[in-house]
Amino acid sequence: MNRPSVFCHSFSPIQNQKVENSDPKMRTVSLPHLLVAFLVSLLFLGTSAFSLRAQPPLEPGSEEGIGQWWKNLEKGILDPITGTRYSWQEGLWIEGPKGNFKLKIGGKFMADAGKIDADGTLEKAFPGIENETEGFGFRYLMPYVSGSYSDHLDFKFEMDFANIRDIKEVWVDFRKIPYLGHLKVGHFGQPMSLEDQTSSRDITFMEKALPVLAFPPGNDIGVMAINTALGERMTWAAGVFRITGSFSDIGEARNRLTEQLGTSLAGRVTYLPIYGKEGRDLLHLGFSYNRQFINVRRSDSEIRFSARPETYLTDRRAADTGVFFAEGVEMLNPELAWVAGPLSFQSEYFRTFIHSGETGNPVFWGWYVQGSYFLTGEHRPYDRQYGVFDRVRPKKNFAPGKGYWGGWEMAVRYSVLDLSDRGIQGGKGSDFTAGLNWYLYPTMRVMLNYVYSVTQDRANPPIDRGRLNIFQMRVQLAF
């Protein structure tokens, strides 16, 4: 499944450097450079090279130019010598002579810019937080290779080059297994949360909600069965995972895949009691359960829950438990989503039980609710194979010469995260986020987000009613 591996919960301070996939000293350039890059992208993507109208293949020796060549690539170009077929369908596809081997080369490339305004309380708690956002940084520079062999095997390798080199997903998926459906083996995301399972390419806001940033365990090495039932009205996934260290090669976040920090059992079930009009009307219900058994014989058997204030312009965590010893963790997560044409709502609740006698077995929780509306009539597509939302495709691709301006979506969200209980006082955060999405093409969108973030009841550093105003923008290319 195509999903990001962004998670904030770890089993050691060293591992946490990896799971957050961030270096606070992001490579930056001035904001005008971002605007210039955006305008160049518009010029390039608006040319006939990205037209979706199929054209007849070029005759040998034809010199129609790159625009015509690209149109033929979209239709498909056959190598007469090897029998290999090349095509462009939201990514470069290479198909073997008999069609039993397919390879796709794609990527997610996202650049963020913005500004953070902090009140006196948060400026005192996090000195210099307002100065971390000059220029822009790459949120993702993530190429991938995926493919299939016959009808029985899929595979994927994905790596992020933004700020640190971080392997995201590397797995093999065996298909058409009796009763089990798919059997996935490798390094990938544990099944939990509608928002976390949905690709960062397809979520409504620039960042996931506070509890989604804090609780889902993210990517680990494991084996998982995935299948559908009831005519694809239901999906289920269940797996066992080895909780490991970092897949990164920067600083102290060394590769610790040979070390086992614990074991995780994970499961997720979804159901569509309503599904009609090819997904334009639907009601999604879901539930996830995750049980983590921590290797208490290790000296670094510690956990940590934290979340940024729904922005990656800073590495400061508004709510943060710090590291503490625990024997295990249990998580419960009900999901709800509703789509009625251009209107949609989505909500989740998280409750996390910590097995830690020395801290009084605290319980942490969080929830969010969001809504969006497409001004141009699109709807949020739904993938019934995995029970997640999929890529939005505008009704009219951006072509100002024809009077087409792509798809436009407005959205709002409110999220709450509570990391204070018993012997832990990590703080309580609440964020209000408003967003505007401009879908120029299926592979490109521009996002504008405003976040009003409030933090309270945190002990270290002490924060009571600290406030942030965050203005941020993203240019996204994903294919």
C-alpha positions as CSV (number, residue, x, y, z in Angstrom):
1,M,0.0,0.0,0.0
2,N,1.2,3.4,-0.9
3,R,1.4,5.3,2.4
4,P,4.0,7.4,4.2
5,S,5.9,6.2,7.2
6,V,5.5,9.3,9.4
7,F,5.1,8.4,13.1
8,C,6.0,10.0,16.3
9,H,6.0,7.1,18.8
10,S,9.2,5.2,19.3
11,F,11.0,2.8,21.6
12,S,14.1,4.9,22.1
13,P,15.3,8.5,21.7
14,I,17.6,7.3,19.0
15,Q,14.8,5.6,17.1
16,N,12.7,8.7,17.3
17,Q,15.2,10.6,15.2
18,K,14.3,8.2,12.4
19,V,10.6,7.9,12.7
20,E,10.0,11.6,12.5
21,N,11.9,11.8,9.2
22,S,13.1,15.3,9.8
23,D,16.1,17.4,10.4
24,P,15.2,20.7,12.0
25,K,17.9,22.4,9.9
26,M,16.2,21.9,6.6
27,R,17.9,23.0,3.5
28,T,16.3,26.4,2.7
29,V,16.2,28.9,-0.1
30,S,14.3,32.1,-0.4
31,L,10.5,32.1,-0.9
32,P,10.9,33.7,-4.3
33,H,12.8,30.6,-5.5
34,L,9.7,28.5,-4.5
35,L,7.4,30.8,-6.5
36,V,9.7,30.7,-9.5
37,A,9.8,26.9,-9.4
38,F,6.0,26.8,-9.1
39,L,5.6,29.1,-12.2
40,V,8.0,27.0,-14.2
41,S,6.1,23.9,-13.2
42,L,2.9,25.4,-14.4
43,L,4.5,26.4,-17.7
44,F,5.9,22.9,-18.2
45,L,2.8,21.0,-17.1
46,G,0.5,23.2,-19.1
47,T,2.2,22.3,-22.4
48,S,0.9,19.8,-24.8
49,A,3.5,17.3,-23.4
50,F,0.9,16.6,-20.6
51,S,-2.1,16.4,-22.8
52,L,-4.2,13.3,-22.1
53,R,-5.5,13.0,-25.7
54,A,-4.0,9.8,-27.3
55,Q,-2.4,10.3,-30.7
56,P,-1.4,7.8,-33.4
57,P,2.2,6.5,-33.1
58,L,4.9,8.4,-35.0
59,E,6.1,7.0,-38.3
60,P,9.8,6.2,-38.4
61,G,11.9,9.3,-39.1
62,S,9.1,11.7,-38.0
63,E,10.3,14.9,-36.3
64,E,7.1,16.1,-34.7
65,G,8.9,17.1,-31.5
66,I,8.8,16.2,-27.8
67,G,5.1,17.1,-27.5
68,Q,4.0,14.5,-30.0
69,W,6.5,12.1,-28.6
70,W,5.1,12.5,-25.1
71,K,1.5,12.0,-26.4
72,N,2.7,8.7,-27.9
73,L,4.3,7.7,-24.7
74,E,1.0,8.2,-22.9
75,K,-0.6,5.9,-25.4
76,G,2.3,3.5,-25.3
77,I,5.5,3.0,-27.3
78,L,6.5,-0.6,-28.3
79,D,10.2,-1.5,-28.7
80,P,10.1,-3.8,-31.8
81,I,13.4,-5.5,-30.9
82,T,12.7,-6.5,-27.3
83,G,8.9,-6.3,-27.3
84,T,9.0,-4.1,-24.2
85,R,6.2,-1.5,-24.0
86,Y,6.8,1.9,-22.4
87,S,4.0,4.2,-21.3
88,W,3.2,7.2,-19.1
89,Q,0.1,6.8,-16.8
90,E,0.8,9.0,-13.8
91,G,4.3,7.5,-13.7
92,L,6.6,5.7,-16.1
93,W,5.4,2.1,-16.8
94,I,7.6,-0.6,-18.4
95,E,5.8,-3.8,-19.5
96,G,7.5,-7.0,-20.5
97,P,6.9,-8.7,-23.9
98,K,4.2,-11.0,-22.6
99,G,2.7,-8.6,-20.2
100,N,3.5,-10.7,-17.2
101,F,6.0,-8.3,-15.8
102,K,5.3,-4.6,-15.1
103,L,7.5,-2.0,-13.5
104,K,6.4,1.6,-12.5
105,I,8.8,4.4,-11.7
106,G,7.3,7.3,-9.8
107,G,7.7,9.6,-6.8
108,K,6.3,12.1,-4.4
109,F,8.0,15.5,-4.3
110,M,6.7,18.2,-1.9
111,A,8.1,21.6,-1.1
112,D,6.8,23.6,1.9
113,A,7.1,27.3,2.8
114,G,5.5,29.3,5.6
115,K,5.7,31.3,8.7
116,I,5.1,30.6,12.4
117,D,4.0,33.3,14.9
118,A,4.3,32.3,18.5
119,D,3.0,34.1,21.6
120,G,5.3,34.9,24.6
121,T,4.6,31.6,26.3
122,L,5.7,29.4,23.4
123,E,8.5,31.7,22.5
124,K,9.9,31.3,26.0
125,A,9.4,27.5,25.9
126,F,10.9,27.1,22.4
127,P,13.3,30.0,21.9
128,G,13.8,30.8,18.2
129,I,10.8,28.9,16.9
130,E,9.7,31.8,14.7
131,N,13.1,31.9,13.0
132,E,13.1,28.3,11.9
133,T,10.8,28.9,8.9
134,E,12.8,31.2,6.7
135,G,12.6,30.1,3.1
136,F,11.3,26.7,2.3
137,G,12.2,23.0,2.8
138,F,11.5,19.8,1.1
139,R,8.9,17.8,3.0
140,Y,9.4,14.8,0.7
141,L,11.8,13.9,-2.1
142,M,10.6,10.3,-2.4
143,P,11.2,8.3,-5.6
144,Y,9.9,4.7,-5.7
145,V,9.9,1.6,-7.9
146,S,7.0,-0.7,-7.8
147,G,5.8,-3.5,-10.0
148,S,4.2,-6.9,-10.4
149,Y,5.1,-10.3,-11.8
150,S,2.3,-12.3,-13.3
151,D,-0.9,-12.0,-11.3
152,H,0.6,-13.4,-8.1
153,L,3.4,-11.0,-6.9
154,D,3.7,-7.3,-6.3
155,F,6.7,-5.4,-4.9
156,K,7.8,-1.9,-4.0
157,F,11.0,0.0,-2.9
158,E,10.6,3.6,-1.8
159,M,13.2,5.9,-0.3
160,D,13.1,9.6,1.0
161,F,16.0,11.9,0.2
162,A,14.5,15.0,2.0
163,N,17.0,16.0,4.6
164,I,17.9,12.4,5.5
165,R,18.1,9.3,3.4
166,D,15.4,7.2,4.8
167,I,14.1,3.9,3.4
168,K,10.3,4.0,3.7
169,E,8.9,0.9,2.2
170,V,10.5,-2.3,0.8
171,W,8.2,-5.3,0.5
172,V,6.9,-8.2,-1.5
173,D,3.1,-8.9,-1.7
174,F,2.0,-12.4,-2.6
175,R,-1.5,-12.3,-4.1
176,K,-4.4,-14.7,-4.7
177,I,-3.6,-16.8,-1.6
178,P,-6.6,-18.9,-0.6
179,Y,-8.5,-17.4,2.4
180,L,-5.8,-14.8,3.1
181,G,-6.0,-12.9,-0.1
182,H,-2.7,-11.0,0.0
183,L,0.4,-11.9,2.1
184,K,2.7,-8.9,2.5
185,V,6.3,-9.3,3.8
186,G,8.9,-6.6,4.4
187,H,9.2,-3.1,5.8
188,F,5.9,-1.3,5.6
189,G,3.2,0.4,7.7
190,Q,1.3,-1.4,10.4
191,P,-2.5,-1.3,9.8
192,M,-4.0,1.4,11.9
193,S,-6.0,4.6,11.3
194,L,-7.8,5.7,8.2
195,E,-5.8,8.9,8.0
196,D,-2.5,7.1,8.6
197,Q,-3.2,4.4,6.0
198,T,-4.1,7.0,3.4
199,S,-1.1,8.2,1.4
200,S,0.3,11.6,2.2
201,R,-0.2,12.2,-1.5
202,D,-4.0,12.0,-0.9
203,I,-4.7,13.4,2.5
204,T,-6.8,16.6,2.7
205,F,-4.4,18.7,4.7
206,M,-0.6,19.3,4.5
207,E,-0.1,17.2,7.7
208,K,-2.1,14.6,9.5
209,A,-4.1,15.5,12.7
210,L,-2.4,15.6,16.1
211,P,-3.4,12.2,17.4
212,V,-2.5,10.6,14.0
213,L,1.0,12.1,14.3
214,A,1.3,10.8,17.8
215,F,-0.1,7.3,18.1
216,P,0.0,5.0,15.0
217,P,3.2,3.0,15.1
218,G,4.1,3.4,11.5
219,N,6.5,1.3,9.5
220,D,8.3,-1.8,10.8
221,I,9.4,-5.2,9.5
222,G,6.6,-7.7,9.5
223,V,4.2,-10.0,7.7
224,M,0.6,-9.1,7.1
225,A,-2.5,-10.7,5.5
226,I,-4.9,-8.4,3.6
227,N,-8.3,-9.3,2.1
228,T,-11.7,-8.0,1.2
229,A,-15.2,-9.6,1.9
230,L,-18.9,-9.0,1.2
231,G,-18.3,-7.9,-2.4
232,E,-15.6,-5.4,-1.4
233,R,-17.8,-3.8,1.2
234,M,-15.4,-5.0,3.9
235,T,-11.6,-5.1,4.3
236,W,-9.5,-6.7,6.9
237,A,-5.8,-6.7,7.7
238,A,-3.8,-8.5,10.4
239,G,-0.1,-8.8,10.9
240,V,2.8,-9.4,13.3
241,F,5.7,-6.9,13.3
242,R,9.2,-6.8,14.7
243,I,9.7,-3.4,16.3
244,T,13.1,-2.2,15.1
245,G,15.4,0.8,15.1
246,S,16.2,3.2,12.4
247,F,16.5,2.7,8.6
248,S,18.4,6.0,8.3
249,D,22.1,6.7,7.9
250,I,22.3,10.1,9.5
251,G,24.0,10.9,12.8
252,E,23.2,8.6,15.7
253,A,20.1,7.2,13.9
254,R,22.0,4.1,12.7
255,N,20.6,1.0,11.1
256,R,19.4,-1.1,14.0
257,L,17.4,-3.6,12.1
258,T,19.4,-6.5,13.6
259,E,18.1,-5.4,17.0
260,Q,14.6,-6.3,18.2
261,L,13.1,-3.7,20.4
262,G,9.8,-5.6,20.7
263,T,6.9,-7.3,18.9
264,S,3.7,-5.8,17.7
265,L,0.3,-7.4,16.8
266,A,-1.9,-5.2,14.6
267,G,-5.3,-5.5,13.0
268,R,-7.8,-3.3,11.1
269,V,-11.3,-3.9,9.8
270,T,-13.4,-1.6,7.6
271,Y,-17.0,-1.8,6.4
272,L,-19.1,0.2,3.9
273,P,-22.8,0.1,5.0
274,I,-23.5,2.6,2.2
275,Y,-21.7,2.7,-1.2
276,G,-23.3,4.1,-4.3
277,K,-22.8,6.2,-7.4
278,E,-19.3,4.7,-7.9
279,G,-18.1,6.1,-4.6
280,R,-19.8,9.5,-4.7
281,D,-22.0,8.4,-1.8
282,L,-20.5,6.3,0.9
283,L,-20.3,5.7,4.7
284,H,-17.1,4.2,6.0
285,L,-16.8,2.5,9.4
286,G,-13.5,1.1,10.7
287,F,-11.7,-0.1,13.8
288,S,-8.0,-0.8,14.5
289,Y,-6.3,-2.5,17.4
290,N,-2.6,-2.6,18.1
291,R,-0.7,-4.4,20.9
292,Q,3.0,-3.9,21.5
293,F,5.1,-6.1,23.6
294,I,8.3,-4.3,24.5
295,N,11.6,-6.1,25.1
296,V,12.1,-5.1,28.8
297,R,15.4,-6.8,28.9
298,R,16.9,-4.0,26.9
299,S,18.3,-1.0,28.7
300,D,16.6,1.3,26.1
301,S,13.1,-0.2,26.4
302,E,11.6,3.3,26.5
303,I,8.7,4.8,24.6
304,R,7.8,8.4,23.6
305,F,4.7,10.0,22.2
306,S,4.8,13.4,20.7
307,A,3.4,15.5,17.8
308,R,4.3,18.7,16.0
309,P,1.6,21.3,15.8
310,E,0.5,19.9,12.4
311,T,3.4,21.5,10.5
312,Y,6.9,20.3,9.6
313,L,8.2,23.8,9.4
314,T,9.6,23.2,12.9
315,D,10.8,20.2,14.8
316,R,9.5,21.5,18.1
317,R,6.8,19.3,19.7
318,A,3.9,21.1,21.2
319,A,2.9,18.0,23.2
320,D,5.6,15.5,24.2
321,T,5.8,12.9,26.9
322,G,9.5,12.6,26.7
323,V,11.0,9.0,27.0
324,F,9.9,6.7,29.8
325,F,10.1,3.0,30.6
326,A,7.2,0.8,29.7
327,E,6.4,-2.9,29.3
328,G,3.8,-2.6,26.6
329,V,1.2,-0.5,24.8
330,E,-2.4,-1.1,23.7
331,M,-4.2,1.2,21.2
332,L,-7.8,1.3,20.1
333,N,-9.0,3.4,17.1
334,P,-12.5,3.6,15.7
335,E,-13.0,5.4,12.4
336,L,-15.8,7.2,10.6
337,A,-16.1,8.8,7.2
338,W,-18.9,10.0,5.0
339,V,-18.9,11.2,1.4
340,A,-22.0,12.8,-0.3
341,G,-20.8,14.0,-3.6
342,P,-18.5,17.0,-3.2
343,L,-19.1,17.1,0.6
344,S,-17.2,14.8,3.0
345,F,-16.6,14.3,6.7
346,Q,-14.0,12.2,8.5
347,S,-13.3,11.5,12.2
348,E,-11.3,9.2,14.4
349,Y,-10.7,8.6,18.1
350,F,-7.6,7.1,19.7
351,R,-7.2,5.6,23.1
352,T,-3.8,4.4,24.2
353,F,-3.2,2.3,27.4
354,I,0.4,2.3,28.6
355,H,1.6,-0.7,30.7
356,S,4.1,1.1,32.9
357,G,4.0,0.5,36.6
358,E,6.6,3.2,37.4
359,T,4.5,5.9,35.9
360,G,1.1,4.6,37.1
361,N,-0.1,3.0,33.8
362,P,-1.2,6.3,32.1
363,V,-3.9,6.5,29.4
364,F,-3.5,8.9,26.5
365,W,-6.1,9.9,24.0
366,G,-7.0,12.1,21.1
367,W,-9.5,12.7,18.3
368,Y,-10.2,14.8,15.3
369,V,-13.1,15.8,13.0
370,Q,-12.8,17.3,9.6
371,G,-14.9,18.3,6.6
372,S,-14.2,19.4,3.1
373,Y,-16.2,20.6,0.1
374,F,-15.2,20.6,-3.6
375,L,-16.2,23.9,-5.2
376,T,-15.8,22.4,-8.7
377,G,-17.8,19.2,-8.1
378,E,-15.2,16.5,-7.6
379,H,-15.4,14.0,-4.7
380,R,-13.0,12.1,-2.5
381,P,-12.3,8.8,-4.3
382,Y,-12.3,5.6,-2.2
383,D,-10.1,2.5,-2.6
384,R,-12.3,-0.5,-1.7
385,Q,-9.3,-2.9,-1.8
386,Y,-7.7,-1.3,1.3
387,G,-10.4,0.9,2.9
388,V,-8.6,4.2,2.4
389,F,-9.1,7.4,0.3
390,D,-7.4,7.7,-3.1
391,R,-6.0,10.3,-5.5
392,V,-8.3,13.2,-6.4
393,R,-8.6,13.8,-10.2
394,P,-10.0,17.2,-11.2
395,K,-12.9,17.2,-13.7
396,K,-11.0,19.7,-15.9
397,N,-7.2,19.7,-15.8
398,F,-5.6,23.1,-15.6
399,A,-5.6,24.7,-19.1
400,P,-6.2,28.4,-18.8
401,G,-6.3,28.8,-22.6
402,K,-9.5,26.7,-22.6
403,G,-10.9,28.3,-19.5
404,Y,-10.1,25.3,-17.3
405,W,-8.7,25.9,-13.8
406,G,-8.5,22.5,-12.2
407,G,-10.3,21.4,-9.0
408,W,-10.8,23.5,-5.9
409,E,-11.4,22.2,-2.4
410,M,-12.1,24.0,0.9
411,A,-11.5,22.1,4.2
412,V,-11.5,22.6,8.0
413,R,-10.4,20.4,10.9
414,Y,-10.3,20.4,14.6
415,S,-8.0,18.0,16.5
416,V,-7.2,17.3,20.2
417,L,-4.3,15.3,21.7
418,D,-4.0,14.7,25.5
419,L,-0.6,13.3,26.7
420,S,-1.0,14.1,30.4
421,D,-2.1,11.4,32.8
422,R,-0.8,9.9,36.1
423,G,3.0,10.3,36.3
424,I,3.3,11.8,32.8
425,Q,2.6,15.4,32.0
426,G,3.3,15.8,28.3
427,G,0.7,18.4,27.6
428,K,-2.6,18.8,25.9
429,G,-2.8,20.2,22.4
430,S,-5.7,21.4,20.2
431,D,-5.4,22.6,16.7
432,F,-7.9,24.3,14.3
433,T,-6.8,24.0,10.7
434,A,-8.3,25.6,7.6
435,G,-7.1,24.6,4.1
436,L,-7.5,25.4,0.4
437,N,-6.5,22.8,-2.2
438,W,-5.9,23.5,-5.8
439,Y,-5.8,20.4,-8.0
440,L,-4.2,21.4,-11.3
441,Y,-3.7,17.8,-12.5
442,P,-4.0,14.4,-11.0
443,T,-0.3,14.6,-10.4
444,M,0.0,18.1,-9.1
445,R,-1.7,20.3,-6.4
446,V,-1.0,23.4,-4.4
447,M,-2.1,23.5,-0.7
448,L,-2.6,26.5,1.6
449,N,-3.1,25.8,5.3
450,Y,-3.6,28.0,8.3
451,V,-3.2,26.4,11.8
452,Y,-4.2,27.9,15.1
453,S,-2.5,25.7,17.8
454,V,-3.0,25.9,21.6
455,T,-0.9,23.9,24.1
456,Q,-1.5,23.6,27.8
457,D,-0.8,21.4,30.9
458,R,2.8,20.6,29.9
459,A,5.4,20.3,32.6
460,N,8.8,20.3,30.7
461,P,9.1,22.9,29.5
462,P,6.2,24.5,31.4
463,I,3.5,25.6,29.0
464,D,0.0,26.9,29.9
465,R,-2.2,28.2,27.0
466,G,0.7,28.8,24.6
467,R,-0.5,29.7,21.1
468,L,0.8,29.5,17.6
469,N,-0.4,30.9,14.3
470,I,1.0,28.9,11.4
471,F,0.7,29.9,7.8
472,Q,2.1,27.4,5.3
473,M,2.0,26.5,1.6
474,R,2.9,23.3,-0.3
475,V,3.6,22.5,-4.0
476,Q,3.2,18.8,-4.6
477,L,4.1,16.6,-7.5
478,A,3.1,12.9,-7.1
479,F,3.0,10.3,-9.8
